[in-house]
């Protein structure tokens, strides 16, 4: 496989995600040069090229705060998914749960937490130009990744659907012009983790090229179930991705993409970490010794990694899709068409009571959920030539998503009586949009940006729940049927200016308008008060930034300050109804986030690279709208938003030492840390994770561009932490991350 040292610099950010940068400067690419070509003459070899504006442009010239992660960094550091990326991108956070259906991404402290198919995520995920309507669709291991761009702030003008606070743009590798291939093999302790990946790419004649990549991974887990002495909290993932690229003429390129991924996990529905609850805002402490007795011999603690459950919690996700992209150069203009279909199936079984048996004090709740989602999208985009006073992009977008779900809960009382509730529901979402964005080149150094998008959303749902009990029982409400539809037309946009202070320093100011469509709280425990549609979520965002390189490109320094204000923020609020805990998707009123993000990279020599990145984020509730009839406290004005640590940062050092010929050694160490974080908008003290830091290191032996062997140590100080905390009944549960304890491993990469 072809590769060189300069290639990796182009798609691993030295300007944004400093945690990845140091290794990138000194590592081999070991991959085809699939980075998009520079869009402008004068782009030098150290420029990082991104597609954040739907054109290939140098990162340092784009007036957007962006973090970029190279695909080889993910491989060498055992970061296979978006959760791993969130650990090293200061402004990105991830909500971990037992099923991908409930996971969520957060940028600058804002995101959407809900199991309802009637709500869109606030952070958009895009793969090769295809937007994903549900974040669970991006839960699989990422394959054949060229690079990932984390775009911070509203991106609705060009990325459209559900990008009101940002977007994660995933770009996979393009087929190569020469036949080449690779294979990777990795093994890691602390749960017997194996990873294998292989791919081949090259021409199929003069006008056709292809690529094909397959991946498999297996991990037993790091949580023990004392009920049957099994190991859980693991996974088994497999997938394949292929591309065919046709160039019938010099002006026409047709790219066909197909992928299939099967992900299975045994993540428990939380590990009991406490049998004490602290009320908010009174701080009243209540102990529940009966729960401590029920989970014995498990001893609840902040570092507990054991459960006592008689029901096997697990989830299986199948993600698959086809897309066709046509790029046609019509004179100096480029017409792009992206036609796509994607499907997602999620089947899960969850132990909601987390106990080994029903007792007089505790009923058992065992759930089975099935989801089938299909989406269809079509985008047409016309890009004008660059180099004139005005260059622009205009386009049309259509989207349709169809979701069907069935959820069943069985409640067993201590008396032996058993009741079953079943909910069948469906949601259909259609979206139409027209958009455009223009760059105005007032002078060679002074430029402006102006763009907007008009979106029409149409949302329809139906819901029917049956129950074998005529009255509410633990976890099951009575029979209920509902349906409805809503629609709305919204506007998102961007306006800004940028000025080149020097040839290698650019300052910018941007105003962004964010929009996310109306929503419904469609879920198993749907209540009569959930039948009204939620209002669209809107935001006003202001950002000022500086992107710079100096000392002959030895130092890169980027800084951005931002302020985002949201109205009708859509969020989950935890409440009780008929004595049972429920989650209610609501318009929370007004929230805001403000802060500063800094990224620095220093390369004093070819061998040594130092870097650091950090974010200060003050995301909080400004004016909370209390749901009608809420039993939980609504006194949360001024309190932090969930999954929003105030401080988060990372540092890295990498040193590469030549031995003989192409042989060299690379030493890398990195550390990431964050302040305390609240995991619930209800502000309960027991759902707050204290500040923590993780330190990692690796030793690599490199054989030129052909092979690489890395020895990895994760969490050197053996620090335990939780990626999520939640309350249930009388206790608190934690979700255990992969690196909750120290582990070691090795991975080998070979290119041919």
N, C-alpha and C positions, 0 to 999 in steps of 0.2 A: 504494500500500500504506500502511495506517495505521501510525503509530508515534510515539513521543515519547521524550524523554530519560529519563523515570522508568522506562519499561518495561525498558530495557536494564539498569538498575541491579538490577531484580528478579531477573534470571536470569544475571547475571555477578557472581561472588562478590567482594564487597569484604571478605569475612571469611576466605576460605580460600586460594584460588589467587591470590596477590597479583600474579603476573605478568600476569594478565588484567585486573585490577581497574581500573588507572588509565585505560586506554583506555575501559573501559566507562562510567565516570562521565561522560565528556565526549563520547561518540560518540552518533550517532543510532541508533535501533533498526532502522530500515529493514526492519521485519518486523511481521507481525501480532502482536497481543498474545495469544500462545498460552501464556503462563505459567499454571500451574494457579492457580485462585483461592485466596485466603488462607483458611485453614481456621478462623481465629478472628477474632472481632470485635476491633478494636483494632490490627490489623496496619497499620502505616503504609506510605507509598509507597516508603520506602527499604528495606523488608524484601525479602530474597531468598527466594523461595518454592521449596522442594524437595519431592521425594516419597520421601526416604530412608526414611521410616517407612511407606510405602505410603499415606500421606495427604499432602495438600498442607499444608505447615506452614512457618512462618518458619524459615530456617536458624539464626538465632541462638537459637532455643528448642529445637532438636533436640540431644540429648546424644550426638552422634556427630561425630567428626572428619571433615569433608567438604570437598572441593575442588569448585568449580563452574566450568565453562567455558561461556560463552555461544556460541551458534551463529554470531553475527556476528563474533566474535573469530576463529574458525576460518577464516572466509571472508576477512576483511581481511588476515590474517597468513599466508595460504597454508599453513594447517595442516589437511590434509584427512583425516587418519586418527589412530588412537590413538598412533602413533609420534610425531606432531607434538605431541600433547597431553602426552606424557611429558616432553618437553623443558621444559615450563613448570609442571608439577605436581611439587614437590620429592619427594614420597613415592612417585611412580609411575615405574617404569622399564620399558623395552621391549627385548626380544631380537629383533634383526633377522637374518634368514637369507635364503637364496635362494628359499624357498617359504613361503607363509603357513602351511602345515601344521606347520612347525617353529618358528613365532614364539611368543612368550610375553610375558605381562605380570607385573610384580612390584610389590607394594605393601609398603612398609616392609622391603624386602630379601628378601621371600619370594615364590616363584612356582614353577611346575612347568615343567621343560624336558624334553620327550620327544616323539618321533615316534609313539609307540604310541597306537593308538586305545583301548587298554585302561586308560587313566588319564585322570582329569579334571584340568582346570587348577585351581590353588589360588585364582586370582582369577577371579571370575565376571563375565561380560559379559551384560548384560540390555538388550534393545531393546524399548521400549514394553511392559514387563511380561513379555516372553518371554525366558527364560533360554537362553543358547547353551551347548551342551555342549562344543564345541571352540572354542578361541580363534581358530583360523584362519577361522572363520565371520565374525569381525568385522574381517577384513583389508581389506575394500573401503573406498573413499572414502565418508565419511559424508555422507548427503544429508538436506536439509530438517531440520537439527538445531535444536531449540529450545535445549537445554542438555544438558550431560553432568555427572553427579555422580560423583565418585570417593569412595567410602565406604571409610574406612580401619578396619581391625580386623575381627574375625569378624562376618559378616552373615547367618549361617545361619538365624536365627530366621524372618525375613521373606523373605529372598532365596534361602534354601535351598541348592539344589544348587551344589556347588563354590564356596562363598564363605567358605572357612575363614580367609582373611586379608583379604578385602575384596571389593568389587564395583565395577564400572564400570556405572553406570545411564545409558543413553542414552535421551533423551526427544526425540521428533520433534514438529514443530509440528502443532497441531490445526487443522482447517478453520476459516476465518473466517466471520463473519456477513455480511460485505459482499464483493462481488466485487473482487478485487485480484490483482496479479501482480508478478513481478520477473524480471529477468535479470541475470546476472553474467558478466563476461568478464575473464580475466586472462592476462598473458603474462610469462614470466620467462626471463632469459638463463641461460647456463651449461648448456645442454642443450636449448634450444628447447622450453620447457614452455608448454603452452596449457591453460587451464581455462575451461569454459563451463558455466553452470547457469541453468535457467529454471524458473519455477513459476507456477501459477495456483491460486486458492482462492476459494471463495464458496458461496452458497446454490444449491440446485437445487430450489427450492420452499420452502414454509413450514417443513417438518420435516426437510429433507435438506440437508446441506452436504458439500462435497468439497474435496480438495486433490490436486494432481498436480505432481510435481517430477521433472525429468530432469537428468542431469549427464554431462559428458564431459571427459576430461582425457588429455593426451598429453605424454610427456617422453622425449626421445631417450636421455638418460643422461649420466653423467660418467666412464665408464670406457672405455678404448680397448682393443680386442682386436687386437694387432699381427699375429695370424695371418692375418686377412682384412681388416684395417683398418676394422673395424666399430665402432660405438659401442653399448655395452651399459650395464646398470644403470639402465634406464629402465622406463617403464610405459605402458600404454594402458588406461584404465578408462572404463566406461560403465554407466549405471544409471538406473532409474526407480522411483519410489515413489508410491503413491496411497492415499488414504483416503476412505472414505464414512462419514458420521456421520448416523445416523437418530435423531430424537427424536419417536417416535410419541405420547408423553405427556410431561408435565412431569417425571414420576418415572422415565422409562425412556430410556436412551441406549444405542444400539448402534453400535459403531465397527468397521468392516471395513478391514483394512490388507493391502496386497499390495506386494511389492517384488521387483526382479530386478536383479542387478549382475554384470557380467562384468569381471574384472580380469586383465590380462596383464602380466607383468613379465619383464625380461631380466637380473635380478640374477645375477651370476656366483656360483659356489660359493666365494666368497672371492677376494681379490686377494693374491697372494703378497707378504708384507711382510718375511719373514726366512727365511734358509736356515741359521739357527743355532737350536739347541734348548738350553734350560737346564733341567736336571733338578731336580725337587723331591723331597726336601728338601736334596739335596747341593749344589745350585747348580753341578753339573758342566756345563761348556760343550762342546758338540759342534758343529762346523761341517760342512756338507755342500756342498762345492764342486761336486759333480756335479749337484745340483739347481739351483744358480745357473747352471750352463752350460746345463741343459736348458730353463730358462725364458727364456734370452737371446733377443732383446735387452732383455727386461724386466729392470729393475734393482730387486730387492726392497728396500723401505724402508718406514718407518713412514708415509710419505706417498704411497706408490706408488698410481697409479690406472690401471695397465695390466695386461693379462693376455696370455698366449700359449696359446690353447686352440683345438683343432680340433673341439670339440663344443659345440654351441649350448645353453647352460644357459638354461632359461626355465620359466615356470610360468603356468598359467591357472586361475583360480578363478571358479566360477559359484555365487553365493549367491542364494537365492530363498526366498520363503515367503509364507504367508497366515495371518492371525490374525483372530479375532473376539472383541471385548470387549463384555460386557454389564454395564452399571451400572444397578441397579434400586433405587430408594429405596422401602423398605417401611416406611412410617411414618418414624421417625427413624433407622432402620437402612439400611445400604447393602449390597446383595449384588452382588459382582463375580465375573464368570466370564470367564476368558481361555482360549480354545481356539486352539491353534496347530500348524502344521506348517511345518517348515523343511527345506530341502535344501541340500546343499553338494557340489560336484564340484571335485576338484583333480587336474590333470594336469601332471606335471612331467618335465623332462629335465635331468639334472645331470651335469657333468663332475667326477667325484670325484678324478681325478688332476691336473687343472688344467694339463696339458702338451700340447704340439702333436703328440706322437707317442710310440709305445712304443719303449723302448730296452732294452738288456740290463740296465740298472740299474733301470728304471721300467716297470712294467706300466700299461696304460691301463684305467680303470674308467668305463664309461658307463652311466648309469642311466635307466630310464623308470619312473615311478610313476603309478598311477591310483587315485583314491579316490572313493567315492560314499557319502555319509552322509545319512540321513534321521532326523529327530527329530519326535516327537509329544508334546505336553504339554497338560495340562488343570489349571487352577487354579480353585478356588472359595474365595471369601473373604468373610466377613461382618464389617462394621465397625459398632460400636455408636455411638450419638450421643455427642458431646463435651459437656462442661459439667457432668458428674456426677462423683461421687467416683471411680468407676472407668469408664474407657472402654477398649475392647479390640477386638482383631481375632482371629478364629479362621479356620482354613481347612484345605483338603485339597489335595494336589498329586500328580499322576501324570506320569511321564515315561518315554518309551521312545526309545532311540537305536539305530539299526542301521547298522553300518559294514561296507563291503566294500572290500577293497584288493587290488591286484596290483602287485608290484614286481619289476622285471627288471634284472639287472646283467650286463653283458658285459665280461669281462676279456680283454684282448689282451696277450700277452707279447711281449718283444722278438724272440723267435724267429718270430713270426707266428701262433703257436697262439692260438686263441680259445676261450673257455669261457663258457657262459651259465647263470646261476642265476635261477630264477623262484620267487617266493613268492606264494601266494594265501592270504589270511587274512580272517577276519571276526570282529566283536565285536558282541554285543548287550547292551545295558544297560537295565535297568528299575529305576525308583525310585518308591517310594510314601512319602508323608509326611503327617503331621498336625501343625499348628502353631497357636500362639496367643501373643499378647503383650498385656499390659495395662498401662495407666498409672494410677497411684494418686495422686490429688490430695489429699495430707494437709492442706495449707493452700493459700492462693493463691500462696505462694512456695516451698513444699516439695513435691516430687513424687518418685514412685518408678516404676521400670519393671521388669517381670518377664515373661519369655517363654521359650518352649522349642519345640523341634521334634524329632520322632521320625521318622527316615528309615530305610526298608528298601531296601537296594541288592541287586540280583541281576545278576551279571556272568557272561557266557558267551563263550568264544572257540574258534575252530578255526584251525589253521595247517598249511600243507603247503608245503615247499620242495623243489624238484627242482634238480638240477645235472647238467651234461653231463660233469663231472669226478668220478671216483670218490673222489678225495682233495681236501682243501682246496687252493684256489688263492687268489691275492691277491684279497681282498675277497669271496670266495664260500666259504661253508662247505658241507659235504656235505648230501645230502638229509636232510630231517627232517620229521616229522609229529607234531603234538601237538594237544591240546584240553583244555578244562577248564571248570569253573564254580565260582563262589564266591558267597557272600551274607553280608550283615552288617546288623545293626540298630544305628544310632548315634544319639547325642543331641547337639544343639547348642542353645545358649540364651544368654540375656542377662539380667542383673540390674543395676540401678543406681539411683542417687539423683541429684537435681539440686535446686539451691537458688538462688533469685533473690537475689543480694546487693543489687542495686538494681533499679529498673525496666528498666535497660538493661545489666545484667551478671549472668551466670548461670554458676555453677560446677557441675561434675558429676563423678561417679565411676561407672565401669562395669566390670563383670566379664563377659567373654564366653567362651563355650565353642565352639570350632570343631571341625568334623568334615568329613572328606572320605573317601569310600568306598574299598573295596579296589581293587586294580589288578593288571594283568598287563603284562609287558613284551613285547608282541606287535609285532614288527618284522622286516624282511627278514633280519637276522642273528640271529634268535632261536636260543638255545642250550638244551640240556637243563636247565641251571640256572635258566632263566627260566620254567619251567612252574609253579612254585609261585606262588600268589597273594601279592601284597604286602599287608601289614596296613593297615587304615585309618589315615589321618593325623589326629591329634587335637591340640588346642591349648587352652591356658588363657591368656586375655588380660586385662590390667588397664590401665585408662586413666583418667586424671584430667585435666580440662580446664577452661578458662575462656573464655567468649565474652562480649565486652563492646563497648559503644559509649559514647563520652563526648565532652565538649566540643561539645555540641549536635550529636552524630552526625558531627562533623568527623573524628574518629579512630575507627577500628575496630581492635581488638586481640584476636586469638584465639591461644590456646596450648594444646597437648595434650602430655602425657607418657605414654608407653606401655611396657608390658613384655609380650611374647608368648613363651610357651614351647611348643615342639612336640615331640611324640613320634611316632616312625615316619615322619619326614619323607620324602616320596617325591621322589627326585631322580635325575638321570642321573649315572653315574660312568663315566669313560672308562678303558678297560682294553684288554688285548690277549688274544687267544685264537688258538692255532695260528699265532702270529706276525703276526696281523692286528689292527688296531685295531678295537674294538667299543665301543658304548655300552651300559651295563647300567642299567636302571631298578631302583633298590633302595630299601629302607627305610634311611635314613641314620642312624637313631638319634635323638639329641636335638639340636635346634638352638634358638636363641632370637634375638629381636631386641628391642632397647630403644632409646629415644631421645626426642627432643623436637621438636615441629613448631610453628613460629611464623608467623603471618600478620599483617601490619600494613598499613593503608591510611590515608592522610592526604589530606584534600581542604581545603586552606586557603581556596580560592575555587572558584567555579563553573568557572573556566577551568583551574585547575591541580590535578593529582592526582599524588600520590607513593605508591608502595607497595613492599613487600618481603615475601618469603616464604622460609622456609628450613626444612630438616630435618636433624637430626643422627640418624643411624641406625647403631647398632652391631649388625649381624646376623652371627651367627657360629655355627660348629659347636661344640657343647658335648661331645658324646660320640658319636663316629662309629662305626658298626657296619661293619666291613670285610667285603666280600663274600667268600664262600668261594672260594679259589683265585685271588684278585686278584693280578695282576702289578704293578699300579701301587701307589704308596705310599699307605698309609692314615693316615699321621701328620699328620692335619689338625685335630686338636682345638684349639680356640681360634682357628682361622683364619677369615677372612671368608667369608660365603656369596656365591655369584656374583650379579652384577648388583645389588650393594648398596654404592654409594658411601657413605662415612661422612658426608660433608657434601655437600649439594646446596641451591642457592638461586637466587633471581632478584630483580631490582629493576626498577622501571619508573617512568618519568615521562611525563606527557602534558599538553600545553598546547593549549587551543583558543582561537583569537583570531577574533572576529567581524570581517567586512569591511564588507558592506553588505547590507541586507535579510536573506534567509535564508542568504547566502553566508558561509562561515567557513573558516578554516585550522586544521588539527590537526597538531601535531608530537608524535611519540611515539618514545621510545627505550627499549629494554629490554636486559637482559643476564642470562644464566644461566650458572652455573658449578657444577662438582662436583669433588670430590676423586678420587683414583685409585680404580679399580674393578677387581676381579678377575672375569674372565668364565668361569672354570672352577672347579668344586669341587675339582679335583685340585691347585689352587694352583700350577700351572706359572708361573714368572716371565714367560714369553713371552706369556701370555694376560692380562696386566695392562695396562690403559689408564691412562696417567698423567693427572694432573689437567688440566682444560682449562676454558675459558670462551668463550662466544659472545656477541657484541654485535650487535644489530639496530637499525634505525631506519626510520621511515616518515614521509612527508609526505602529509597528506590534504586534499583540497579538497571541502567539503561544501555541497550545495545543499539545505539544510533536510532534510525527510524524504523527498525525492524521489530524490536521486542522491548518489553519493559516488565520488571518484576518489582512489586511494591509490598513491603511489610508494614502493616498498619496497626497502631494502638489507638483505641477509642476510649475516651473518658478516663484519662490516666489517673486522675485523683479519685476515681470510683465514687462520683457524686450521684446521688439519687434525686430525681425530680419527677414531676407529673406534667404531661402534656394537656391534661384536662382534669377538672375536679367537678363533681356534681353531687347533689343531695338526693336521697331516695328514702321516703318513709322516715325512719329514725336514724339514718346513718349518712356517711359520706363515702363516695367511691373515687378512686384515682385511676387514670389510664397510664399504663406503664410504657415508656418509650423503648425503642430497641437499645439505646445506649444508656439505660438506667443504671447499668453497672459497667465496669471496665471489661472490654473484650479486645482480642487481638485477631489478626487474620493476614492473609496474603492474597494478592491477585496478580495474574499473569496476562499480558497482552502480547499477541503476535500478529504482525501484519505481513502480507506477502503480495 
